[in-house]
Amino acid sequence: MAKTVENDLFDAALAFVEDGDDQDTVFKQVSDQLLVAGAVKSDFYEHLSEREKNYPTGIDMSVVNAEYPNVAIPHTEGEFVNVRKIVPIRLKKPIEFANMIAPDQKLKVSFLFMILNNDPEGQANVLAQIMDFLTTSSAETLAKLFGADDAATIYNVLATSFKK
């Protein structure tokens, strides 16, 4: 049986519901809060934005379930972060991300799983864990996560459902 992650990859103080009109605004809002929390270094925002431009992270979830919103998994190199966490971010309105698989395709994304990983060897592992969660969780669990209007609900769903 997979072990449930309690306060390992998720932190109740690092779950967000954001209301930005574009990627840059949301990245800046969240980066500022992560900096205050001590989770990232001062140059995190710039490197996160630059990496997303060069290596897009939008994921078309319709291949899993047409009812699910598209997600993105933005991240940057470990040298710009201080912790190993997944930061869930529910967007109040969808924003555009380039598709990870086909960068010329633009996706409207409603949920972010921002990876903060100060262990460079573990980045692919965390990404794989997120993809596993998205493809194996029940429709009920994902509906509750994607429909959450507050950070506490987002954290609770992930802390009790995300398998390590």
N, C-alpha and C positions, 0 to 999 in steps of 0.2 A: 504494500500500500504506500502510495506517495505521501510524503510528509507535508502537512499544511504549513505554509510560511506564516508565522505570526508577525513579529516585528523585524524580520530579516530583510526582505527586499522592499517592504512597504513601511511607510511612516505616516501616521495620521496627520502630522503637520505638513506633509509633503504630498497632499492630494488637493487638486484644485478644480474649480469650475470657473472658466474664464469667458469674458465677453469682449473679444477683440474682433476687428474687421478683417484682419489679415495675419499671415504667418509672422511677420516681423513684430507686430503689436503683441501677439500672444507670447512669442519667444521672449520679448523684452519684459512683459509683465511677470512671467514665471521666473525668468532668470534673476530679476531683481529680488523676488521673494526667496529664491534658493540661495542667493548671495547673503541676504540678511540671516538666513537659517544656518549659514556656514557650510552648506552642502557643496558649493561650487567656488571656484576662484573668480577674481574680478574680470578676467578676459573670457569667461565661459560664453556669454551671449554672442560675442563676435565670432568665436570659433564654431558655436552651434549653428548660427545663421549661415556661415560660409560652407560648412560641411553639408548642410541641407541643400544648398544651391548646387553643389558639385555631386552629391550622392543622395538623391531624393529618397524619402522613406515612406511615401504614401502607399497604402495597401488596399486594393480593391476587394472588399469583403463579400461582394455578391457571389463570388465563386464558392464561398462557404455557405452563405445564406443570403438570399436577396433582401431579406428584412433587416439585415445588420447594416449599421452605418459604416462607411469607410473609416479606417484608422491610419495613423502614421506613428512611426517609432523613431522620432528624432534623437540624435545623440552626437557626441563628439569624443575626441580622444581623452583618455583617462588623466592626462596631465592637467586638464582644466577642471577636474572635479575632486572632491575630498572624500566622497563616500561611495558605497555601492548600493544603489536604490533604483527602483522603478517609480517614476513620478507619473501617476495617472492624472490626465487633464481632460475634463469634459468641456467641450466647447458649446456655448449657448447658441451659437449659429455656426453652420459649417464654413470652413475656410479652404482655400485651394492649396493642394500639395501636388507635386509631380509624382507620378506612379513610380515605385521602386523598380518594377520590372520593365516598364516602357516609359522612360522619362518624358517623352513628348506628349504623353497623355496626362491631362489634368484631372484630379479627383477632388470632389467636395468631401472633406474630412470632418468628422464630428467628435472624434476621441483620439487623444494622444497617449502613448505609453513612452514617456521620455526616459531614456536610459542614462543613469549616472553611474559610471563604472570606473573606479580608480584602479582596477585590476585589468590591464590591457589584454591579458590572456582570457578573461572571462566574458568579453563583449559578445562574442558569437553565442556563447552558452545562454546568456540572458535573453538575447534575441530569440533563440530557439525555444526557451521557456515561455515567452510571450506568445509565439506562434502556436505552441502546443496548447496553451490555455485557450486561445481564440478558436482553435479547430476542434477541441475535445470537450469544452464546457457545454452544459445543457443550454438550450435556447432560453430557458427560464432565467438562468444565472446571467447570461449575457444581456437579456432584455432588462433585467434589474440594474445591471452595471451601466448600460448605455442610456437608460432612462433616468438615472439618478440626477437629482437636482442639487445635491449638496455633497461636499467633500467627505463628510462622515460616512454617508451611505456608500460612496465609491470605495473608500478605504475598507469598510466592513465587508463588502462583497469580495474584494480582492484578498483581504487577510484571511477570510474563511474558505475561499474557493480556489485560490492559486496554488497549484502543486509544485513542489520543488523536486 
